[in-house]
Amino acid sequence: MLQKAWRILARTRGRKRAYSTAQAAAKQRIAELDSQSPFLVDTFSRKHDYLRISLTERCNLRCFYCMPEEGIDLSPEGKILTNKELLRLASLFVRNGVTKIRLTGGEPTIRKGIVDLIGRFNELKSLGLKSIAMTSNGLALHRKLPQMIDSGLSHLNLSLDTLDPFKFELITRRRGHEAVLKALDVALRSGMPSVKLNVVVVKGLNDSEVLDFVTLTKDQPISVRFIEFMPFTGNKWDQAKMVPSSELIARVRERYPSATRDLEEPNETARTWKVPGFRGTFGFISSMSDHFCSSCNRLRLTADGQIKVCLFDPNEVSLRDTMRQGASDEELLSVIRTALSGKKEKHAGMNDIDVVTNRPMILIGPRRSHVSASTTRPLLPLIGSASLQRVYRRSVRGYSTKRLTHVDDSGKANMVDVGDKVPSKRRAIATGRIYITSLAYELVTKTYPVNDARGDEILTPEQLAANKARQKGDTLTIAQLAAIMGAKQTSNLIPLCHPLALTKIDVNLRPQVEESLGSDGDQSTRRYVIQCEAMVSCEGKTGVEMEALTAVSIGLLTVWDMLKAVAGREMEITGIKVAAKSGGKSSDFVRAE
């Protein structure tokens, strides 16, 4: 019996060894076939023929769902892929089956020489590339778009989350609604084969505009795609703010019961619908409620040269570093295939998505208070583009020190010695605001004749106070002049500040109306505010942050003095801070709004 048992055990072990050997041979054969395949195929047999290339991490908008409130640290310029590196990688991907390239950012139109770069990508059509697409916020697009189309751009996605210019400022933290609409008009008149609008839908913010966007498809050959609000690092995603596509479809079908599903291209992320008789279509990208991972054919190349095989996967592999270490195309392709072999069958559920170690959306490549419009140009963009290459938010290295600079070793007040410093161009922007009453806002924004009493007419205390305020003159002009004078007097007001020869002082005061929804989502509260921005520059041995802060402070105090007769008990000055600075040895700085 014992000998029989040993024979059975030996045969079993032999079969296991044979099976293991056959399995290893099969895996080796599969690897060989994969290496010979002209396509990039993952372990779930998904062929990847679509590459999204981020051209820059920078953006000229600050959309809350894309940009963390505290801002981002941009990669140093030397870490961003060069045009030569971009073209080499794009060529490698195209030779291995990629037929569509989409240019993203940040905001791709910011990339220097983008028109020529599109032309270079267009040369890859001889290798099998079929289309060059771009996703843009449209802010600086309308002048460049005709040249881009001539250079080979064939598909355009514009990010536009609202048709309300006031709400646009709330979402993007910038102006520019009219510029985006202008870009859309140029795109539609150009005859491009594909023009799409990307609309990120957030409950209580813009979900009420869904039917308005659908109406756009009636007369224009445009495709509107409603995108579910997705979680990324720093965007304060909340499931309660996410509107499932199924709910939006129900709303649309209630208005347009004849709407039907439209034919969709293979691997299309949007479920497309069409209203009979309408020229365009609309669709729903349900990344959260009904993901489409089974047909995913996308790869992403970040601006700093990392390959991401899934939007929601924090894992990245650096093609930039591999390339700069002298890797051949075959070695690069091996790295790409290895990264692709780790792609999961599907991303996690909405409650399990990694928003801690994954990048903010701005660094991957986008899908894309109610403030009244102002005709006055804001000062913040005056910080030079070179300085924006190194953005630090709030906890800035250059602002931290182990000791106070204005005291000596014994703790006594001490003026900093700047004698050995080399003069350089320096610039600082400060901002602040004052909340005022509705009557004060009316007096500031409109011109009225003085209401003199005639005969037996008796004026109310409110009328008398209004007359007193009017008689003081143009509130904003006087406050602007006071702010400029205050900046010049900073060293006289702040004991240890160095006197500086200021080369320029710009001050803007903008009256605005802020509206915010109540907790019930229906009633809104309205506050009246005057926003003050001061930009001060010089060529000197020390910075001008104090001069900018002084200008804002004096300007707002002057507004208070001008309006105290009608609003003295209710005004509030708040939020005075340095918004941006450049120049000097410390890091350039732009505060997140």
TIKEDREN-684320 format. One record per residue (C-alpha): residue number from 0; residue in one letter; x, y, z. Coordinates in steps of 0.5 Angstrom, whole numbers, padded with zeros to 4 digits. Each point is the difference from the previous one (the first is absolute). Layout:
N
<NUM,'A',<X,Y,Z>>;
...
//
This chain:
593
<0,'M',<0000,0000,0000>>;
<1,'L',<0006,0005,0002>>;
<2,'Q',<0003,-0001,-0007>>;
<3,'K',<-0006,0001,-0004>>;
<4,'A',<-0001,0006,0004>>;
<5,'W',<0007,0003,-0002>>;
<6,'R',<-0002,-0002,-0007>>;
<7,'I',<-0006,0004,0000>>;
<8,'L',<0004,0006,0003>>;
<9,'A',<0005,0000,-0005>>;
<10,'R',<-0005,0000,-0006>>;
<11,'T',<-0003,0006,0003>>;
<12,'R',<0006,0004,0001>>;
<13,'G',<0002,-0002,-0007>>;
<14,'R',<-0006,0003,-0003>>;
<15,'K',<0000,0006,0005>>;
<16,'R',<0008,0001,-0003>>;
<17,'A',<-0003,-0001,-0007>>;
<18,'Y',<-0006,0005,0001>>;
<19,'S',<0005,0005,0003>>;
<20,'T',<0005,-0001,-0006>>;
<21,'A',<-0006,0001,-0005>>;
<22,'Q',<-0003,0006,0004>>;
<23,'A',<0007,0003,-0001>>;
<24,'A',<0001,-0001,-0007>>;
<25,'A',<-0007,0003,-0001>>;
<26,'K',<0002,0006,0003>>;
<27,'Q',<0006,0001,-0003>>;
<28,'R',<-0003,-0001,-0007>>;
<29,'I',<-0006,0005,0002>>;
<30,'A',<0006,0005,0002>>;
<31,'E',<0003,-0001,-0007>>;
<32,'L',<-0006,0001,-0004>>;
<33,'D',<-0002,0006,0004>>;
<34,'S',<0007,0003,-0002>>;
<35,'Q',<-0001,-0002,-0007>>;
<36,'S',<-0007,0004,0000>>;
<37,'P',<-0001,0007,-0003>>;
<38,'F',<-0005,0001,0005>>;
<39,'L',<0000,0002,0008>>;
<40,'V',<-0004,-0006,0003>>;
<41,'D',<-0001,0000,0007>>;
<42,'T',<-0001,-0007,0004>>;
<43,'F',<-0008,0001,-0001>>;
<44,'S',<0001,0000,-0008>>;
<45,'R',<-0002,0008,0000>>;
<46,'K',<0004,0003,-0006>>;
<47,'H',<0003,0007,0002>>;
<48,'D',<-0001,0004,-0006>>;
<49,'Y',<-0001,0007,0003>>;
<50,'L',<0005,0004,0003>>;
<51,'R',<-0001,0006,0004>>;
<52,'I',<0006,0005,0001>>;
<53,'S',<0000,0005,0005>>;
<54,'L',<0005,0006,-0003>>;
<55,'T',<0000,0004,0006>>;
<56,'E',<-0002,0000,0008>>;
<57,'R',<-0002,0008,-0001>>;
<58,'C',<-0007,0003,-0001>>;
<59,'N',<-0003,0006,0000>>;
<60,'L',<-0006,-0002,0004>>;
<61,'R',<-0001,-0002,0007>>;
<62,'C',<-0006,-0005,-0001>>;
<63,'F',<-0001,-0003,0007>>;
<64,'Y',<-0002,-0007,-0002>>;
<65,'C',<0007,0000,-0003>>;
<66,'M',<0005,0004,0004>>;
<67,'P',<0001,-0001,0007>>;
<68,'E',<-0002,0006,0004>>;
<69,'E',<0007,0001,0003>>;
<70,'G',<0003,0000,-0007>>;
<71,'I',<0005,-0005,-0003>>;
<72,'D',<0008,0000,0000>>;
<73,'L',<0001,0000,-0007>>;
<74,'S',<0006,-0004,-0003>>;
<75,'P',<0006,0004,-0001>>;
<76,'E',<0001,0001,-0008>>;
<77,'G',<0006,-0005,-0001>>;
<78,'K',<-0005,-0005,0002>>;
<79,'I',<-0005,0001,-0005>>;
<80,'L',<0001,-0004,-0006>>;
<81,'T',<0003,0004,-0006>>;
<82,'N',<-0003,0000,-0007>>;
<83,'K',<0005,-0005,-0003>>;
<84,'E',<-0002,-0005,0006>>;
<85,'L',<-0007,0001,-0001>>;
<86,'L',<0001,-0001,-0008>>;
<87,'R',<0004,-0006,0002>>;
<88,'L',<-0005,-0004,0005>>;
<89,'A',<-0006,0002,-0005>>;
<90,'S',<0004,-0003,-0006>>;
<91,'L',<0001,-0006,0004>>;
<92,'F',<-0007,-0001,0003>>;
<93,'V',<-0003,0001,-0007>>;
<94,'R',<0005,-0005,-0003>>;
<95,'N',<-0003,-0005,0005>>;
<96,'G',<-0008,0001,-0002>>;
<97,'V',<-0002,0007,0003>>;
<98,'T',<-0004,0003,-0005>>;
<99,'K',<-0003,0006,0004>>;
<100,'I',<0004,0005,0004>>;
<101,'R',<-0003,0005,0004>>;
<102,'L',<0003,0007,0003>>;
<103,'T',<-0001,0002,0007>>;
<104,'G',<0003,0004,0006>>;
<105,'G',<-0001,0003,0004>>;
<106,'E',<-0002,0005,-0006>>;
<107,'P',<0003,-0003,-0006>>;
<108,'T',<0000,0007,-0003>>;
<109,'I',<0005,0003,0005>>;
<110,'R',<0005,-0004,-0003>>;
<111,'K',<0005,0004,-0004>>;
<112,'G',<0000,-0002,-0007>>;
<113,'I',<-0006,-0004,0000>>;
<114,'V',<-0002,0001,-0007>>;
<115,'D',<0007,-0003,-0003>>;
<116,'L',<-0001,-0005,0005>>;
<117,'I',<-0006,-0002,-0003>>;
<118,'G',<0003,0000,-0007>>;
<119,'R',<0005,-0005,0002>>;
<120,'F',<-0005,-0005,0003>>;
<121,'N',<-0004,0001,-0006>>;
<122,'E',<0007,-0003,-0004>>;
<123,'L',<-0002,-0007,0004>>;
<124,'K',<-0006,-0001,-0004>>;
<125,'S',<0005,-0003,-0005>>;
<126,'L',<0001,-0006,0006>>;
<127,'G',<-0007,-0001,0001>>;
<128,'L',<-0003,0006,0004>>;
<129,'K',<-0007,0002,-0002>>;
<130,'S',<-0002,0006,0004>>;
<131,'I',<0003,0005,0005>>;
<132,'A',<-0005,0003,0005>>;
<133,'M',<0001,0005,0005>>;
<134,'T',<-0004,0001,0007>>;
<135,'S',<0000,0008,0002>>;
<136,'N',<-0003,0005,0004>>;
<137,'G',<-0001,0004,-0006>>;
<138,'L',<0003,0007,0004>>;
<139,'A',<0006,0001,-0005>>;
<140,'L',<-0003,-0004,-0006>>;
<141,'H',<-0004,0004,-0005>>;
<142,'R',<0006,0003,-0003>>;
<143,'K',<0005,-0006,-0001>>;
<144,'L',<-0006,-0005,-0002>>;
<145,'P',<0000,0001,-0007>>;
<146,'Q',<0008,-0001,0000>>;
<147,'M',<-0001,-0006,0004>>;
<148,'I',<-0005,-0003,-0005>>;
<149,'D',<0005,0002,-0006>>;
<150,'S',<0005,-0004,0004>>;
<151,'G',<-0004,-0006,0001>>;
<152,'L',<-0005,0001,0006>>;
<153,'S',<-0006,-0004,-0002>>;
<154,'H',<-0004,-0001,0006>>;
<155,'L',<-0001,0005,0006>>;
<156,'N',<-0003,-0001,0007>>;
<157,'L',<-0002,0007,0003>>;
<158,'S',<-0001,0000,0008>>;
<159,'L',<-0006,0004,0002>>;
<160,'D',<-0004,-0002,0006>>;
<161,'T',<-0005,0006,0000>>;
<162,'L',<-0003,0005,-0005>>;
<163,'D',<-0001,0005,0006>>;
<164,'P',<0006,0005,0000>>;
<165,'F',<0000,0001,0007>>;
<166,'K',<-0001,-0007,0002>>;
<167,'F',<0006,-0001,-0005>>;
<168,'E',<0005,0004,0005>>;
<169,'L',<-0003,-0004,0006>>;
<170,'I',<0002,-0006,-0003>>;
<171,'T',<0007,0002,-0004>>;
<172,'R',<0002,0006,0005>>;
<173,'R',<0001,0004,-0006>>;
<174,'R',<-0003,0004,-0005>>;
<175,'G',<0000,-0002,-0007>>;
<176,'H',<-0007,-0003,-0002>>;
<177,'E',<-0001,0004,-0006>>;
<178,'A',<0007,-0002,-0003>>;
<179,'V',<-0002,-0007,0001>>;
<180,'L',<-0007,0001,-0004>>;
<181,'K',<0004,0004,-0006>>;
<182,'A',<0005,-0007,0000>>;
<183,'L',<-0006,-0004,-0001>>;
<184,'D',<-0003,0004,-0005>>;
<185,'V',<0007,0000,-0004>>;
<186,'A',<0000,-0007,0001>>;
<187,'L',<-0007,-0001,-0003>>;
<188,'R',<0001,0004,-0006>>;
<189,'S',<0007,-0003,-0002>>;
<190,'G',<-0004,-0007,-0002>>;
<191,'M',<0004,-0004,0005>>;
<192,'P',<-0003,-0007,0000>>;
<193,'S',<0000,-0001,0007>>;
<194,'V',<-0002,0006,0005>>;
<195,'K',<-0002,-0002,0007>>;
<196,'L',<-0002,0004,0007>>;
<197,'N',<0002,-0004,0006>>;
<198,'V',<-0004,0002,0006>>;
<199,'V',<0002,-0002,0007>>;
<200,'V',<-0007,-0001,0004>>;
<201,'V',<0000,0002,0007>>;
<202,'K',<-0007,0000,0004>>;
<203,'G',<-0002,0007,0002>>;
<204,'L',<0004,0003,-0004>>;
<205,'N',<-0001,-0001,-0008>>;
<206,'D',<-0004,-0006,0000>>;
<207,'S',<-0006,0005,-0001>>;
<208,'E',<0003,0002,-0007>>;
<209,'V',<0000,-0007,-0003>>;
<210,'L',<-0006,0001,-0004>>;
<211,'D',<0003,0007,-0003>>;
<212,'F',<0006,-0004,-0002>>;
<213,'V',<-0004,-0005,-0004>>;
<214,'T',<-0004,0005,-0003>>;
<215,'L',<0007,0003,-0003>>;
<216,'T',<0000,-0007,-0004>>;
<217,'K',<-0006,0002,-0004>>;
<218,'D',<0003,0005,-0005>>;
<219,'Q',<0007,-0002,0001>>;
<220,'P',<0004,-0006,-0002>>;
<221,'I',<0003,-0001,0007>>;
<222,'S',<0000,-0005,0005>>;
<223,'V',<-0001,0002,0007>>;
<224,'R',<0003,-0005,0005>>;
<225,'F',<-0002,0000,0007>>;
<226,'I',<0005,-0003,0005>>;
<227,'E',<-0001,-0002,0007>>;
<228,'F',<0004,0003,0005>>;
<229,'M',<0006,-0004,0002>>;
<230,'P',<0005,0000,0006>>;
<231,'F',<0007,0002,-0001>>;
<232,'T',<0005,0002,0005>>;
<233,'G',<-0002,0007,0003>>;
<234,'N',<-0007,0001,-0003>>;
<235,'K',<-0004,-0001,0006>>;
<236,'W',<-0004,-0005,-0004>>;
<237,'D',<-0007,-0002,0003>>;
<238,'Q',<-0005,-0006,-0002>>;
<239,'A',<-0005,0005,0002>>;
<240,'K',<0002,0005,-0006>>;
<241,'M',<0001,-0006,-0005>>;
<242,'V',<-0007,0000,-0004>>;
<243,'P',<0000,-0007,-0003>>;
<244,'S',<-0001,0000,-0008>>;
<245,'S',<-0006,-0004,0001>>;
<246,'E',<-0004,0006,0003>>;
<247,'L',<0003,0005,-0005>>;
<248,'I',<-0003,-0005,-0006>>;
<249,'A',<-0007,0000,0004>>;
<250,'R',<0000,0007,0000>>;
<251,'V',<0002,0001,-0007>>;
<252,'R',<-0005,-0005,-0002>>;
<253,'E',<-0006,0003,0004>>;
<254,'R',<0001,0006,-0005>>;
<255,'Y',<0002,-0004,-0006>>;
<256,'P',<-0004,-0006,0000>>;
<257,'S',<0002,-0002,-0007>>;
<258,'A',<0008,0000,0002>>;
<259,'T',<0003,-0006,-0002>>;
<260,'R',<0007,-0004,0001>>;
<261,'D',<0004,0002,-0006>>;
<262,'L',<0005,-0004,-0004>>;
<263,'E',<0007,0000,0004>>;
<264,'E',<0007,-0001,-0002>>;
<265,'P',<0004,-0006,0003>>;
<266,'N',<0003,0001,0007>>;
<267,'E',<-0004,0007,0000>>;
<268,'T',<0000,0002,0007>>;
<269,'A',<-0007,0004,0000>>;
<270,'R',<-0007,-0003,-0001>>;
<271,'T',<-0002,0004,-0006>>;
<272,'W',<-0007,0002,-0001>>;
<273,'K',<-0004,0005,-0005>>;
<274,'V',<-0006,0003,-0001>>;
<275,'P',<-0004,-0001,-0006>>;
<276,'G',<0001,0006,-0005>>;
<277,'F',<0006,0003,0004>>;
<278,'R',<0007,0001,-0003>>;
<279,'G',<0004,-0002,0005>>;
<280,'T',<0000,-0005,0006>>;
<281,'F',<0001,-0001,0007>>;
<282,'G',<0003,-0005,0005>>;
<283,'F',<0002,-0002,0007>>;
<284,'I',<0007,-0002,0002>>;
<285,'S',<-0002,-0005,0006>>;
<286,'S',<0007,-0001,0003>>;
<287,'M',<-0003,0000,0007>>;
<288,'S',<-0007,-0003,0000>>;
<289,'D',<0001,-0005,-0006>>;
<290,'H',<0008,-0001,-0002>>;
<291,'F',<0002,-0002,-0007>>;
<292,'C',<0006,-0003,0002>>;
<293,'S',<-0001,-0007,-0004>>;
<294,'S',<0001,0004,-0007>>;
<295,'C',<0005,0005,0003>>;
<296,'N',<0005,0001,-0006>>;
<297,'R',<0004,0006,0003>>;
<298,'L',<0007,0002,0003>>;
<299,'R',<0002,0006,0003>>;
<300,'L',<0007,0004,-0001>>;
<301,'T',<0001,0005,0005>>;
<302,'A',<0004,0007,-0001>>;
<303,'D',<0005,-0003,0004>>;
<304,'G',<0001,-0006,-0004>>;
<305,'Q',<-0004,-0005,0005>>;
<306,'I',<-0004,-0006,-0004>>;
<307,'K',<-0007,-0001,0004>>;
<308,'V',<-0004,-0006,-0002>>;
<309,'C',<-0006,0002,0003>>;
<310,'L',<-0003,0007,0002>>;
<311,'F',<-0001,-0002,0007>>;
<312,'D',<0006,-0004,0002>>;
<313,'P',<0005,0003,0003>>;
<314,'N',<0006,-0004,-0003>>;
<315,'E',<0004,0003,-0005>>;
<316,'V',<0007,-0002,-0003>>;
<317,'S',<0005,0005,-0003>>;
<318,'L',<0001,0000,-0007>>;
<319,'R',<0004,0007,0000>>;
<320,'D',<0005,-0003,0005>>;
<321,'T',<0001,-0007,-0004>>;
<322,'M',<0001,0004,-0006>>;
<323,'R',<0005,0005,0003>>;
<324,'Q',<0004,-0006,0002>>;
<325,'G',<0001,-0001,-0007>>;
<326,'A',<-0005,-0006,-0001>>;
<327,'S',<-0002,-0002,-0007>>;
<328,'D',<-0007,0000,-0003>>;
<329,'E',<0000,-0008,0001>>;
<330,'E',<0002,0001,0008>>;
<331,'L',<-0006,0006,0000>>;
<332,'L',<-0005,-0005,-0003>>;
<333,'S',<0002,-0005,0005>>;
<334,'V',<-0001,0005,0006>>;
<335,'I',<-0007,0002,-0003>>;
<336,'R',<-0002,-0007,-0001>>;
<337,'T',<0002,-0002,0007>>;
<338,'A',<-0004,0006,0003>>;
<339,'L',<-0006,-0002,-0005>>;
<340,'S',<0000,-0007,0003>>;
<341,'G',<-0001,0003,0007>>;
<342,'K',<-0007,0003,-0002>>;
<343,'K',<-0006,-0002,0004>>;
<344,'E',<-0006,-0003,-0003>>;
<345,'K',<-0004,0006,0002>>;
<346,'H',<0001,0006,0005>>;
<347,'A',<-0003,-0001,0007>>;
<348,'G',<-0007,0002,0002>>;
<349,'M',<-0001,0008,0002>>;
<350,'N',<0001,-0001,0007>>;
<351,'D',<0007,-0004,-0001>>;
<352,'I',<0003,0004,-0005>>;
<353,'D',<0007,0003,0002>>;
<354,'V',<0000,0007,0001>>;
<355,'V',<0006,0001,0005>>;
<356,'T',<0006,-0003,-0004>>;
<357,'N',<-0003,0001,-0007>>;
<358,'R',<0001,0007,-0004>>;
<359,'P',<-0004,0006,0000>>;
<360,'M',<-0004,0000,-0006>>;
<361,'I',<0004,0006,-0003>>;
<362,'L',<0006,-0004,0000>>;
<363,'I',<-0003,-0006,-0004>>;
<364,'G',<-0003,0004,-0005>>;
<365,'P',<-0008,0002,0000>>;
<366,'R',<-0006,-0002,-0002>>;
<367,'R',<-0002,0005,0001>>;
<368,'S',<-0016,0028,0028>>;
<369,'H',<-0003,0003,-0006>>;
<370,'V',<0004,0006,-0002>>;
<371,'S',<-0002,0006,-0004>>;
<372,'A',<0004,0001,-0007>>;
<373,'S',<0005,0006,0001>>;
<374,'T',<0003,0004,-0006>>;
<375,'T',<0006,0002,0004>>;
<376,'R',<0006,-0005,-0002>>;
<377,'P',<0003,-0004,0006>>;
<378,'L',<0007,0001,0002>>;
<379,'L',<0002,-0007,0002>>;
<380,'P',<0002,-0002,-0007>>;
<381,'L',<0005,0005,0000>>;
<382,'I',<0005,-0005,0003>>;
<383,'G',<0005,-0002,-0006>>;
<384,'S',<-0001,-0007,-0003>>;
<385,'A',<0007,-0002,0002>>;
<386,'S',<-0002,0001,0007>>;
<387,'L',<-0006,-0005,0000>>;
<388,'Q',<0005,-0005,-0002>>;
<389,'R',<0001,-0001,0007>>;
<390,'V',<-0006,0001,0004>>;
<391,'Y',<0000,-0001,0008>>;
<392,'R',<-0007,0000,0004>>;
<393,'R',<0000,0003,0007>>;
<394,'S',<0005,-0004,0003>>;
<395,'V',<0006,0003,-0005>>;
<396,'R',<0007,-0002,0002>>;
<397,'G',<0002,0007,-0002>>;
<398,'Y',<-0004,0003,0006>>;
<399,'S',<0002,-0005,0005>>;
<400,'T',<0006,0002,0005>>;
<401,'K',<0003,-0003,0006>>;
<402,'R',<0000,0007,0004>>;
<403,'L',<-0003,0007,-0001>>;
<404,'T',<0003,0004,-0005>>;
<405,'H',<-0001,0007,0004>>;
<406,'V',<0003,-0001,0006>>;
<407,'D',<0007,-0001,0002>>;
<408,'D',<0003,-0006,0005>>;
<409,'S',<-0002,0004,0006>>;
<410,'G',<-0007,0000,-0002>>;
<411,'K',<0000,0008,-0002>>;
<412,'A',<-0003,0003,-0006>>;
<413,'N',<0005,0000,-0006>>;
<414,'M',<-0001,0002,-0007>>;
<415,'V',<0003,-0005,-0005>>;
<416,'D',<0006,0002,-0003>>;
<417,'V',<-0001,-0001,-0008>>;
<418,'G',<0007,0004,-0002>>;
<419,'D',<0003,-0006,-0003>>;
<420,'K',<-0006,-0002,-0004>>;
<421,'V',<0000,0001,-0007>>;
<422,'P',<-0006,0004,-0003>>;
<423,'S',<-0005,-0004,-0004>>;
<424,'K',<-0007,0001,-0003>>;
<425,'R',<-0005,-0002,0005>>;
<426,'R',<-0008,0000,0000>>;
<427,'A',<-0005,-0001,0005>>;
<428,'I',<-0008,0000,0000>>;
<429,'A',<-0004,0000,0006>>;
<430,'T',<-0008,0000,0000>>;
<431,'G',<-0005,0001,0006>>;
<432,'R',<-0008,0002,0000>>;
<433,'I',<-0005,0004,0004>>;
<434,'Y',<-0007,-0002,0001>>;
<435,'I',<-0005,0005,-0001>>;
<436,'T',<-0007,0001,0000>>;
<437,'S',<-0005,0000,-0006>>;
<438,'L',<-0001,0008,0001>>;
<439,'A',<0007,0001,0000>>;
<440,'Y',<0001,-0004,-0006>>;
<441,'E',<-0005,0004,-0004>>;
<442,'L',<0003,0006,0002>>;
<443,'V',<0007,-0003,-0002>>;
<444,'T',<-0002,-0002,-0007>>;
<445,'K',<-0005,0005,-0002>>;
<446,'T',<0000,0007,-0001>>;
<447,'Y',<-0006,0004,0003>>;
<448,'P',<-0001,0008,0001>>;
<449,'V',<0000,0002,0007>>;
<450,'N',<-0007,0000,0003>>;
<451,'D',<0000,0007,0003>>;
<452,'A',<-0006,0002,0004>>;
<453,'R',<-0005,0005,-0003>>;
<454,'G',<-0005,0004,0004>>;
<455,'D',<-0003,-0004,0006>>;
<456,'E',<0003,-0007,-0003>>;
<457,'I',<0003,-0004,0006>>;
<458,'L',<0005,-0005,-0002>>;
<459,'T',<0000,-0006,0004>>;
<460,'P',<0007,-0002,0004>>;
<461,'E',<0001,-0005,-0006>>;
<462,'Q',<0000,0005,-0005>>;
<463,'L',<0004,0005,0004>>;
<464,'A',<0005,-0005,0001>>;
<465,'A',<0000,-0002,-0008>>;
<466,'N',<0001,0007,-0002>>;
<467,'K',<0006,0001,0005>>;
<468,'A',<0003,-0006,-0004>>;
<469,'R',<-0001,0002,-0007>>;
<470,'Q',<0003,0007,0002>>;
<471,'K',<0006,-0003,0002>>;
<472,'G',<0001,-0002,-0008>>;
<473,'D',<0002,-0006,-0004>>;
<474,'T',<0002,-0005,0006>>;
<475,'L',<0004,-0005,-0004>>;
<476,'T',<0004,0005,-0004>>;
<477,'I',<0002,0004,0007>>;
<478,'A',<0001,-0007,0003>>;
<479,'Q',<0005,-0002,-0006>>;
<480,'L',<0004,0006,0001>>;
<481,'A',<0000,-0001,0007>>;
<482,'A',<0003,-0007,-0001>>;
<483,'I',<0005,0003,-0004>>;
<484,'M',<0002,0005,0005>>;
<485,'G',<0000,-0005,0005>>;
<486,'A',<0005,-0005,-0004>>;
<487,'K',<0005,0006,0000>>;
<488,'Q',<0000,0001,0007>>;
<489,'T',<0001,-0007,0002>>;
<490,'S',<0007,0001,0003>>;
<491,'N',<-0003,0006,0004>>;
<492,'L',<-0006,-0004,0003>>;
<493,'I',<0004,-0007,0001>>;
<494,'P',<0006,0002,0005>>;
<495,'L',<0005,-0006,-0003>>;
<496,'C',<-0002,0001,-0007>>;
<497,'H',<0005,0002,-0005>>;
<498,'P',<-0002,0006,-0005>>;
<499,'L',<0000,-0002,-0007>>;
<500,'A',<0000,0003,-0006>>;
<501,'L',<-0007,-0003,-0003>>;
<502,'T',<0000,0000,-0008>>;
<503,'K',<-0008,-0001,0000>>;
<504,'I',<-0006,-0001,0004>>;
<505,'D',<-0007,-0002,-0003>>;
<506,'V',<-0006,0000,0004>>;
<507,'N',<-0007,-0003,-0002>>;
<508,'L',<-0006,0000,0005>>;
<509,'R',<-0006,-0004,-0003>>;
<510,'P',<-0007,0000,0003>>;
<511,'Q',<-0003,-0007,0000>>;
<512,'V',<-0006,-0003,0002>>;
<513,'E',<0001,-0007,0003>>;
<514,'E',<-0006,-0005,0000>>;
<515,'S',<0000,-0007,0004>>;
<516,'L',<-0005,-0005,0000>>;
<517,'G',<-0004,-0001,0007>>;
<518,'S',<0001,-0007,0003>>;
<519,'D',<-0007,-0002,-0003>>;
<520,'G',<0003,0001,-0007>>;
<521,'D',<-0006,0005,-0002>>;
<522,'Q',<0001,0007,0004>>;
<523,'S',<0007,0004,-0001>>;
<524,'T',<0003,0005,0004>>;
<525,'R',<0003,0006,-0003>>;
<526,'R',<0006,0004,0002>>;
<527,'Y',<0003,0006,-0003>>;
<528,'V',<0008,0001,0000>>;
<529,'I',<0005,0004,-0003>>;
<530,'Q',<0006,-0004,-0002>>;
<531,'C',<0007,0004,0000>>;
<532,'E',<0006,-0003,-0003>>;
<533,'A',<0007,0004,0000>>;
<534,'M',<0006,-0002,-0004>>;
<535,'V',<0007,0004,0002>>;
<536,'S',<0006,-0001,-0004>>;
<537,'C',<0007,0002,0001>>;
<538,'E',<0008,-0001,-0002>>;
<539,'G',<0003,-0001,0007>>;
<540,'K',<0003,-0004,0005>>;
<541,'T',<-0006,-0002,0004>>;
<542,'G',<-0007,-0002,-0002>>;
<543,'V',<-0006,0004,0000>>;
<544,'E',<-0005,-0004,0003>>;
<545,'M',<-0001,0005,0006>>;
<546,'E',<-0001,0006,-0005>>;
<547,'A',<-0006,-0005,-0003>>;
<548,'L',<-0003,-0001,0006>>;
<549,'T',<0000,0007,0002>>;
<550,'A',<-0003,0002,-0006>>;
<551,'V',<-0006,-0005,0001>>;
<552,'S',<-0001,0002,0007>>;
<553,'I',<0000,0008,-0001>>;
<554,'G',<-0005,-0001,-0006>>;
<555,'L',<-0005,-0004,0004>>;
<556,'L',<0001,0005,0006>>;
<557,'T',<-0002,0005,-0005>>;
<558,'V',<-0006,-0003,-0002>>;
<559,'W',<-0002,-0001,0007>>;
<560,'D',<0001,0007,0001>>;
<561,'M',<-0004,0002,-0006>>;
<562,'L',<-0006,-0004,0002>>;
<563,'K',<0000,0000,0007>>;
<564,'A',<-0006,0005,0000>>;
<565,'V',<-0004,-0006,-0003>>;
<566,'A',<0003,-0006,0002>>;
<567,'G',<0005,0001,0006>>;
<568,'R',<-0003,-0005,0004>>;
<569,'E',<-0001,-0006,-0005>>;
<570,'M',<0007,0001,-0004>>;
<571,'E',<0005,-0005,0001>>;
<572,'I',<0007,0000,-0003>>;
<573,'T',<0003,-0007,-0001>>;
<574,'G',<0005,-0005,-0004>>;
<575,'I',<0006,0005,-0001>>;
<576,'K',<0005,-0005,-0002>>;
<577,'V',<0006,0000,-0005>>;
<578,'A',<-0003,-0004,-0006>>;
<579,'A',<0007,0000,-0004>>;
<580,'K',<0007,0002,0000>>;
<581,'S',<0006,-0001,-0005>>;
<582,'G',<0007,0002,0000>>;
<583,'G',<0005,-0001,0005>>;
<584,'K',<0004,-0006,0003>>;
<585,'S',<-0006,-0003,0003>>;
<586,'S',<-0005,-0005,-0004>>;
<587,'D',<-0005,0004,-0004>>;
<588,'F',<-0007,-0001,0003>>;
<589,'V',<-0007,0000,-0003>>;
<590,'R',<-0006,-0001,0006>>;
<591,'A',<-0006,-0005,-0002>>;
<592,'E',<-0006,0004,0000>>;
//
